[in-house]
Amino acid sequence: MSSAYYKIFDGMVSFLQGAMFVFYCNKFLGSRFSRNKSFFLGAVVSILLFVSITVQNYFITLSGFELLFYLSILIPYCFLTLEGKWYSKLIVPSIMYLLYGAITVTFHFLFSVFLDVGSQELMYSQSIYRVILIILINVVFVFIISIIVTKYHGNFLLYGANEVFLSIILPIITVSVIFLTLYISMDSRITKYSKIGLALIAFSVLIISVIIINMMVKISKSNGIKTENIIMKKEQELYKSEILSNNTYISEISSIKHDMKNKMLCICKMITDNKLEEALYLCGEEQRKIDNAPVIFTTENIYLNSILNVIYQKARLSNIDIKFTVKSYMTDVNGNDIITVIGNLCDNAIEYLAKNNGVNRKMFVSLNQRKNYYIITVKNYISGSVLECNPKLQTIKENVIKHGHGLRNVRNAIGVYGGTLDISEFDGMFIANVILEVPSTTE
């Protein structure tokens, strides 16, 4: 194979390497933009990485510049265009580079040992062995990173500062050890068996680091689930305390009804005595009391009554016009689950309408049953597309650990009933639609 062919091969590999890094960062974290815009930005960054790798291969021989160029391009790309937590945008591209480097060093070790060729010579020679080596490195990298992305996509959450710190520092230490063993192996005085020993050390450190990071993510995920359960219980307790306060509203209604009976007698007497102005004034006073009185739901389900009353009061306090359509009482659904699902969906709608000025302050809540399925729908008007700006509906509140669990709690609650949550937008409205199997049909 001539020198020109090797250069073409190196160029193709450099471009594919940059494209791989961009693709898997995008796959792991998710893009903020539409598919076309995301593709364009990814192509631009891939070309920048290609130019960077080519410059390093032919013009810069100083150690360390490769990592500097790589991170200076890919980390800003992750922060500016991709979703995810800040530490994910640092860890993902860093680990991806370190993983590629570790695979490269490991296979250089193996090839140099079995071919009895120096690592430095193998790295820069124009031979068929180098071509096979490069192809093998990239195939193994794609295989491993695909498994990692499949397993941890959307689940890479670390809740503690120590976990974030360890997930950053551990890969750095690991690859430092691997590169150190590589430089030692380049010494001409190192025997073949010493190289094998160094390769085993490097490989063992890599495996141990992978196991530790995997355990750390699992522990963090377990802690996250515990946190979610605690928050869900606190949320249910809060709703229950609000539900108990409905006794005040019920007493208020009872007082109005009792008072109205006496007022009606007085109004009738005034009309009989031809005191029409006094009767009209008294009618107006009673109308104002009725308008200001809370709506009381009296279905067969006390939990449903209570949560709907609480939601009505919240909407009224925020000057939101709320309409209810209740055609199913869901008496065979757990009361806490009813509170969690309806409460969270309605709270999100109320919070949006309360914070956005100029939007039509109306929302609609409907509960229906179609054959063996309950359908809960909460709709509210929006000033612009919510899903376009925040497709994953991640919380925008500062404390992510304490907030952002609403829809997750809804999914957890409806999962018991084989339920689904569908989020959509239509005709200027944000629509949350929950479908539950009637419990009696799932037994």
N, C-alpha and C positions, 0 to 999 in steps of 0.2 A: 504494500500500500504506500503510495507516494506521500510526501510531506503535505501537499495541498489537501489530500483527502483527510489526513489527520486533523488539519486545521478546520476543515468543514465539519468534521465530526465533533471537535471540541466546541465549535460555535453552536451547533445544534444542541449539544448537551447543556451548555451554559444557558441558552434560552429556555430550554425545558426545565432546568433547575429553578430559574427565577419564576417561571409560570407555575411550577409545582408549589413553591412556597406561598405564592399569592393565592392560588386555588384553595389550598388546605387551610390557610388563615381565614379566608372567606367562608369556607365550609364549616369551620369550627365555631367561629364567632357570629357569622351572619352579617349581611350588609344592611346599611341604613337606607339604601337607595333602591330604585327600581332595577329590574334585571339588566336593561340596556345600559343604564348609567353605571351600574356596578361592573358590567363587562368592560366598558370603556376605561374606567379607572384602573381595573385590574390589568388590562393590556398595557396601559401607560407605565404602571409600576413594574410589570414584567420586563418591559423594554429597558427601564432604568436599571433593574437588577442584572440584565444581560450585559449592558454596557459596563456596569461595575465589575462583574465577574471577568469579562474580557480584558478590561484594563489591568486588573490584578494579575491575570495569567501571563500577560505579555509585557507589562511595563513596570509593575510594582512587585518587588520581591521581599519587602520588609514584612516580617511576621506581625500579625495583629490587625493589619489594614483590612483584611477580608471581613473579619467580624465587624469592624468599625463601619465599613461601607454598607454591609448587609443590614445592620440594625438601624443605621441612620436613614435608610430608605423604608424598611418594612414596618418599623414601630410607628413612625408618623402616619403611614398608610392605615394601620390598624386603629389608631386613635381618631383619625379624621373621618374614616369612611365605614368602620365596622361597629357592630353592636358589642355588648358585653361589659363586664366590670373592668375598672382601670388595670387591676393586677392581671387579668386575663390577657389584656392587650400587650402587656410586657412579657408575661410568661410564655404565651403560645408561640410567638415568633422566635423567642430565645431558645425554648426547648426544641423547636423544630430545627433550628440551626445546629444546636448541640447534638441532637440525635443524628442528623446527617453527618456531622463531623465524627461522632463516635462510630457509626457504621463504616465510614471511610477508613478510619484508623484501624479498626478491627480487621477489615478485609485486606488492607495493606500489610498488616502483620502476617496474616495467613498466607497471602501470596508470596511475600518476601521469604517466609520460612520454607515453604514447600518448593519454591522455585530457586531458593538459595541465591536471591538477588537482593541487594540493598534497597531499603524503602525509598531512599532519595532517588535512586536510579530508576526504580519501577514507576515512581510518580511522574517523572518527566521524560521517560523513554517513549519512542514511537514504535510500539510493538503491538501485536495482536493480543498479548496478555493484558496490556493496559486497557485496550478496548473492552475486553471481556470483564475486567475488573470494574470499569466505570459503569457498564451496563448492569452488572450484578449489584453494585452499590445502590443505584437508582431504583432497581426493581425491589430490593429488600426495603429501601426507605418508603416507597409507595405502599408496600404491603403492611409495614408496621404502622405508619401514620394513618392509613385507612382504618385499621382496627381501633386505634386511639380515638379518631374522630367519631367513629360509629358508637363507641362506648361512652365517651364523655361529652359529645355534642349537646349543648344546652344544660349539662349537669355539672359543669366545673364551677362549683361554688365553694369558696373558703370563707368561714365566718369569723376566724380569729386572725389577729395580726401576726402571731407566731406561725400559723399555717401558711400565710402568704409569704412570710420571710423565708421559711424553710423551702417552699416550693420554688423560690427564686435562687437561693444560695446552693441548694443541694445539686441541681444540674450543673452549676458552674464548677463546684468542687469535683464532681464526677468526671466531667470532660477535661478538667485540668489534670487529673490523675492519668486519664487516657492519653492525652497529648504528651505528658511527661514520659510515660512509658515508651511512646513512639520515638521521642528524641533520644532516649537512652538506647533504644534498639538500633539507632542509626550509627552508633559507635562501631567501628570495624572490629574492635576487639571482642564484641559480644558474640558468644557462640550461638549456634542454632537452637540448642536446648534452652539457653537463657532467654532467647526471643520467644520461644513457646511459653515459658513461664511468665514473661511479661504480658503476653497476649492473654493468658488465663487470668492474670491479675486485673487487667483492663476490663475483660469481659465480666468478671465477677463483680467488680465495682458497679458496672452498668446495670447488671441484673438486680443487685441489692438496691440501687437507687430507684429503679422502676418499681420494685416491690414496696419500698417505703412510700413513694409518691402515691401509688395505688391505694395503700392502706390509709394514708392521710386523707385522700379524697373521700374514701368510704366513711371514715370516722366523721369527717366534716359534714358529709351528707346526712349521716345518722343524727348528728347534733342539730342540723338544720330541720330535720323532720320533727325532732323533739321541740324545737323552738316554734315551729308551725302549730303543733298540737297545743302548746301552752297558749299561743296567741289566739287560736280558735276557741279554746275554753274561756279565755278572758273576754273574747268578743261575745260569746254566748251569755256569759254572766252579765255583761253590760246590757245586752238586749233584754235579758230577764229583769234587770233592775228598771229598765225603761218600761217594760211591760207591766211591772207592778205599779208604776206610776199611772197607768191607765185607769186605776181605781178612782183617781181624782177626776178624770174625764167622765167616767161613768156616773160618779156622784154629781158632777156638774149637770149632766144631761137629766138625771133624775130630778134634780132641783128645778131645772127649767120646766120640765113637764108638770111637776107639782104646782109650781108658781103660775104656769099658764092656765091651769084649770080655774084658779081663782080670778086671774085677769080676764078670762073669757066671760065669766059671770058678770064682772064689772063692766066690760064692754057692752054686753047685752043690755044691762040696766041703763047705761048711758044712752044707747040708741033708743030704748023705750022712752026715756025721759027727754029725748030730742037734743041731747048734748053731743052733737056730732063731732065738733072740733076736738073735744076731750077724748072721744072714742077713737078718732083718727090718730091723735097723738100717742095714745096708749098702744094702738096697733103698730105704729112705727117703732116704738120702743121694743116691743116683743119681736118684731121682724129683725132688728139689729142683733138681739140676743140669739136668735135662731141662726143667723148668718155666721156669727162668731163661734157658735158651738161646734165642738169637734164631731166628726162623723164616727159613729160607733158601728163596727161590723159585728154582726151576731149570726155567724154561721155555726155549723155543728162542731167545728174544730176550734178549740179555745186558743191553741197556739197560732193558728192562722188569723183569728180575730185580733189577737194581741199584736202580732208583727205588722199587720196592715194598719192598725190604729197608730202604732209608733211611726211607721213610714209616713202616714198621712200628716201627723203632727210635725215631723221634720220638714216635709215639703211646705206645709203652711207657714212655718216659721221663716222659711227662705223665700217666701212669696212665689212659690212654684205651683202652677195649676196641675193637679194630678188626677187622673181618671182611672177608676178600677172597673174591671170586668171579671166577676168571679162566678164561674159556672161549674167549678169543681172545688170541693172542700178538702181533698187529700187527707181524709181522716186516718188512712192506714200508712201514712208516712210519718217517720219519727219527728217529734216536735222540734228537737234541736236542729235537725236537718232542714226543716221548713224555715226556721229562723235564720240559719246560715245562708241558705240559697237566696231567699227573697230579700233578706236584710242587706247582704253584700251587693247584689245587683242594683237594688234601689238606692243604696248609699252612693254607689258610683255615679248613678244618673243625677242624684240630687247635688252631689259635690261638683259635678261638671257644670250644671246649670247655675249653681250659686256663684261659681267663680268666673264664669264667662258672661260679660256684659254684652248686650245687643242680641243675644240668641233668644229665640222663642222659648219662653220659660214654661214649657209644657212637657209632661211625661205621662206614659200610659203603662198600666200594669194589668195583665190578663192571666187568668188561670183557667185552663180548659182541660177536658178529657176527651180523647179520641180512641175509642176501643180500649185497648190495654195500655194506653200511654197517657201520662199527665204532661201537659205542656204549660210551661211558665214563660211568659214573654214580658220583658221590660224594654220600653222604647223611650227615647228622649231626643229632642231636636239638638242639632249640633251646628256650629258656625262654619265648620270646615271639616275635612276628613280627618278623623282621629287615627284610623288605621294606616293612612299614608304617612303620617308623622311618627307614629309609634306602633308599628305593625305587630310587635310582640306584647303590646299593652303593658310594658314595664313601668313600675312606679316612678314618678318624677319627684317623690318626696326625698328629703335628705337622708333620713334614717331608713335604709333599705331593709335592715333586719327587723325593725318594728312595723314597717309598712310594706305594701306590695303583696300581701298574702290573700287579698280578697278573692280574686278569681281562682287562686290555687285552693283555697278553702272550699269554694263552690264545687270545684272538680272533685275534691276529696269526698265531699258530702254526697254528691250524686253518683259517685262510683259504686256505692253500695247497691244502687238500684239499676245498675247497667245503664246509667244515664249519659247524656252527651250535652256539651255546651257549645253552641254555635254563635259566633260573633260576626255581625255583618253591618253594612250601611246601605240604606236605600232611601231615596227621595228626601235627602236632608236629615235623616234620622239615624241614630246609633241604635242597633237592635241586638239585645242579648236574649237568646232563645234556649231554654233548657227542656229537654225531653227525658222523662223518667218512665221506667216500666212500673206499672201498678204492682206493688209488692206481692199480692196474692197470686199473680200469674208467674212469678219467678220461683215459687216454692216447688 
